[in-house]
Amino acid sequence: MINEHVLITGATGFLGTQLVRRILAETKQKIIVLVRGEKLSATQNRLKNSWWDYPELIQAIDSRIQVIPGEITKIRLGMSEVNYQKLVEKVDYIIHAAAELDLAGDYHRMAEVNVEGTRRVLEFAGAVKARHGLKRLSYISTAYVAGKRRGVIWENELTNAFGFNNNYELTKYEAEKLVATRKNELPISIFRPGMIIGDSQTGRIKKFNTLYFPLRLYLTGKIKFMPVRRKMKVNLVPVDYVAEAIFKLTFLPKAEGLTFHLTLPPEKQPTVKELLLFVKNWAQQNLQIDLPRVWLFPLPILWLKFLKRLLPRNSLGGKLLMVAPYLLERRSYRLDNTEKFLAKYAANWQDFLPPILSYATDKNFLHSSERTVFEQILFRLDRQNRPVVFRDLKKNSWPVTIKGEQIKQDILKVAAALQTFQIHPGDRVALLGLNSSKYFMMDVALGLIGAVSVPLYYTSPVAEIVNIIHDAKAQLLLVGKKELLVELVEQLPDLTIITFCQKGYLEEWPEKVIEWKELMEIGTEAILQEEKITFYKPATIRYTSGSTGEPKGAVFNQAQLRWLAQIMGTITPWQLRNQKIIYLSYLPLNHVAEGILANYALYYLPAPLEVYFLEDFHQLAKKLPQVRPTVFFSVPRFYEKLWEKVEQSWLGKIYLGCKSRFWQKFWGRILRQGILKKAGLDRCGYLLVGSAPSNPDLLTSFRKMGIEVHNAYGLTEAPLITINKAGANYLETVGQELPETKVKIATDGEVLVKGPQVMIGYWGAKSDYEPRAANQWLPTGDLGEFTAEGFLKIIGRKKEIIINAYGKNIYPLKIEFLLKKIAVVKEALVVGEGRPFVAALFWVADCRNEKINEVLEREVQRVNEELAPVEQIKKWAVLSGELSIANGELTANLKIKRGAVLTKYQAIVAALYGNLCSVNQADEAQKLGYQFNVNGEEEVSSFE
C-alpha cells in the first residue's frame, strides 16, 4: 500500500479533511487532493488556510499529500489533457466527498456540483480502471436521499417516488442514481451518513448547519415553539464515526458493491424532548443561563407547506422550517451492511453532546472559513443582519458616525493605493497614530495585501520610534498624530510617509508627505490585486515596551491573529456576546491586547457592533459615560482611580464605615449602581483588567460592592495566556489557560507557556525573523505558582527579584501592591538589592506637605504588619511629581523602567542607606534639593 495513491475530492470540506487525517495517520498511502482553482500556488494557499487547524496536514503537503488544481464540474476535471492522463496513471482509490449542501439552494447551482461533478468523477474512475485498474470508488451520499419516505429505509433501496424536501436531497438522489448505474462496471461503495455533527471528543466542526441552527436559536432564547413531536428521534451522528467507517470500508475488499447507512442505532439517538432537556441543563451549568421552555407540537403537513411559502427563506421562521424535516423523521434506517463489517456503535449521545455544545458556543456558531482576520472584517462589514457602526470620539466635538459599508469601501481604496507604492506581501509598514476609524482602516488594508504591520506607540520618544522603524526595515510609514509628523519627516528623509491626520494642523504638508485625500484618489484608480494571503506568513511585528531593555519585535503570523481574535471573541459571557456589542477603544491600538481585541476580535462576535475610537485617552472619564460600553478592558490604573472616587464620595465613606453586614450590603447596592452609572459602566456585562499586575485587595473591594473585575494575563510575545471567566473569577489569580494553551512553572519559579498565541519568533538583525522551535516553551520572565484549583498566580518578575545582603529573595511586586494602596501615594518603587533591608521611593503630589509624612508613618507601619520581617520597609524617600515617558522613566504602555529610575535616583537610594553610601553620593543627593538623614540609625525614617 506504500506506493498506492488515494484521490480525494472535497478535501477542503469538514468530512473530507477528517478522511485525509485518518489516511495520513493510519496508512502509508500517498494522498492526492483535488482543490478548485487554476494555479498550484493559489490552490495550495487555499488548502493551507482551510487546514489551518491541522498543522500535521500542512506539513505533509508536497511529501505525502499532493495538491492538484482543478474543477470537478468541468471536462477532464478542469485539467489539461497531459495532467489529466498523469493523474489517471497515478490513482488507485477515489473518495468523492465534494458536495454542495444548501437546504435553500437553487437547483441548477446544486446540480452543477452534486450531479455534474459526480458524472465527471465517474468518467475519471472509468479511465483509471481502463488504464491499470481501480481498487475502489467511495461515493459519499446522504441518508436523506430517502426524501419524504417514512418507515424502514433499506440500504439497497433508492427511489424518488415519495418526493424530496429540498434541492439538496433531490440532487444527491440524482447523483447517487448515476453512481448506482455504474456498480457493474466499477468497484463502488456508497455511504449515506445521517445528520453529521462535530467530533465526539472535541466537538470540532467546520459549518454549523442543520441541527446547529435550532440549537443556536434555543441557546439564545429566540425560539419558543418547534413544530415537532417530542418523541421524535434526532438522527445525529458524530463526524469521527462517519470518517472512520468510510476509511475502513473503502479499503475493505468485501465492502465493494455495497451501500452503507452511517447513522446511529435508534436506541442511541435522543428524542427531541430529551435533547432539549439535556441542552437546558448543560446551559445552566456551563453558560449560567436559564433557558425558557420550548413548546413542542407538530403541525399538519399542509400547514408546513403553507408556512414555507408564506415566510421568506432568509427569515428566522423560514430557516427553521428548512430544518424541520430533519427533526420530523418518521423512519428508521437499516444498518445491516454497516453492522456486518463494523462494530455496533457503543457510545451514548449524552457522552458526546457536551463537547459538541462547548465547541459550538465557544465558536459562537460561526462557520470556520478560509478567511484571514482582515477578510473576516470585510465579510462582517457586509452583513445587514449584524450591522457594524463606527464612531470617532474627538476632543470637544460630537461623535463622528461612519457605517460599516463606507468603512469597507475606504479600506479597499487604501489597500489598492498602498500597492501603488510597491508594498508587497511580507513588506513591513510602520503605523502610529491616535485611535480612530482611519487607523483601523490602515491596519486592515495592510493585512489584506499581506504587508507586515509594525504598530508603534505614539507616546514613545521620537528617537525610539525612529530606531524601531530602522530595525524593522519599514518601507513605508503611516502617521496619524500631527505633533509627530514634522519631526518624523526630518528624522526619516528617505522614507515615504502617508498621513491620516486632519490637514488643519499645518498650513501645508511637507512636500514628501501624502495626505488622506490624495491616498483615497489613488485608491479609486488602483485595482486591488486578489492574491490569497496564506495563514502562515508573518502579519505583524509588535515591539516590546522596553521595560527591561531595548524593545524587541515579536512576530505573529496570520493564523495566530485569527486564533487570538476568535479566542478573545469567546471570553465574554454567552448572553452578552449574543446581544448588541458596544466597545470603547481608548488604549493605544498598537497595544497588543487592545489592538487584537478592538481591531480583530469583535468581528467574530455573532451580534451587531458599535465601535467607538477615543482619540485622547486622557478624556476617558468624560467620554465613558457617553458611550456606556457593554464590554470594557482597561489597565489597573483605571480601576484604582475609580476606587479612589468611591473612597472620596460621601456615600463611599458611609459604606466603608459600616460595621454591620446588613447595612454594608444595603449601602453597597446603592453605591454600586451610582458609581457604575457615573463611570459609564452601568450596562457593562464584563469588566476586564490586564497588561499590568492588579492589586487583589482592590478587586476584592469591588467584589464586596457587587462588581466583578476579571483579571487576564499575557505579554507582548503571547498576548493572552490565561483569564478569569465569568462565574469562575479567582481574584488572587490571573485565571486559567486558554484552550490549546499549556503553562508550567520552571524549577526556578518562572512561568513558561506554549500555545498558538506564542509569537513565531523575534524580528532578527537580518531581513527576516528568527523562528522559534514549534514545540518550544516561552519563558515569560514572570514568577508564578498554581493554586489548588488550577488557577495561575503571578508573584513577581524574575529580573526584578531583589536578593538582599543576606541572600534572601524578596519580590518587590507584592510589596509595591500594598504601598500603592496608600491614598497619598501615586507611585512606589521598592529597592534593596544587596542591602541589609528594604527601602522605598514614593511619588506624591507634594512632598513638602507635612501631613503626607504623618500619613506615611502610619500607613507604612500598617503595611509592614502584613509583610514578613525581611520584606518590611525600614526607610523611604518622598518625591514630588510623576514619572513620565518623556523622561525615560516609563515605557510607552506606562510600566516603570526600573533600571532607568534606579539609575536616575541612585544618589537618593544611596542616601537611604546612610552610612552605606559615600559622602559624594550624599552630597549629590543634597544638591537635588532633598533633605534626609544619612546615619542609618533610625529604624523607620523619612526625608522631604
Secondary structure, 3 states (H helix, E strand, C coil): CCCCEEEEECCCCHHHHHHHHHHHHHCCCEEEEEEECCCHHHHHHHHHHHCCCCHHHHHHECCCEEEEEECCCCHHHHCCHHHHHHHHHHCCEEEECCCCCCCCCCHHHHHHHHHHHHHHHHHHHHHHHHHCCCCEEEEECCHHHHCCCCEEECCCCCCCCCCCCCHHHHHHHHHHHHHHCCCCCCCEEEEEECEEECCCCCCCCCCCCCCHHHHHHHHCCCCCEECCCCCCECCEEEHHHHHHHHHHHHCCHHHCCCEEEECCCHHHCCEHHHHHHHHHHHHHHHCCCCCCCCEECCCCHHHHHHHHHHCCCCCHHHHHHHHHHHHCCCEEECCHHHHHHCCCCCCCHHHHHHHHHHHHHHCCCCCCCCCCHHHHHHHHHCCCCCCEEEEEECCCCCCEEEEHHHHHHHHHHHHHHHHHCCCCCCCEEEEEECCCHHHHHHHHHHHHCCCEEEECCCCCCHHHHHHHHHHHCCCEEEEECHHHHHHHHHHCCCCCEEECCCHHHCCCCCCCEECHHHHHHHHHHCCCCCCCCCCCCEEEEEECCCCCCCCCEEEEEHHHHHHHHHHHCCCCCHHHHCCCEEEEECCCCCCHHHHHHHHCHHHHCCCCEEEEEECCHHHHHHHHHHHCCCEEEECHHHHHHHHHHHHHCHHHHHHHHCCCHHHHHHHHHHHHHHHHHHHCCCCCCEEEECCCCCCHHHHHHHHHCCCCEEEEEEECCEEEEEECECCECCCCCCCEECCCCEEEECCCCEEEEECCCCCCEEECCCCCEEECCCCCCEEEEEEEEECCCCCEEEEEEHHHCEECCCCCEECHHHHHHHHCCCCCCCEEEEECCCCCCEEEEEEECCCCCHHHHHHHHHHHHHHHCCCCHHHCEEEEEEEECCCCCCCCCECCCCCECHHHHHHHCHHHHHHHCHHHCCHHHHHHHHHCCCCCCCCCCCCCECCC
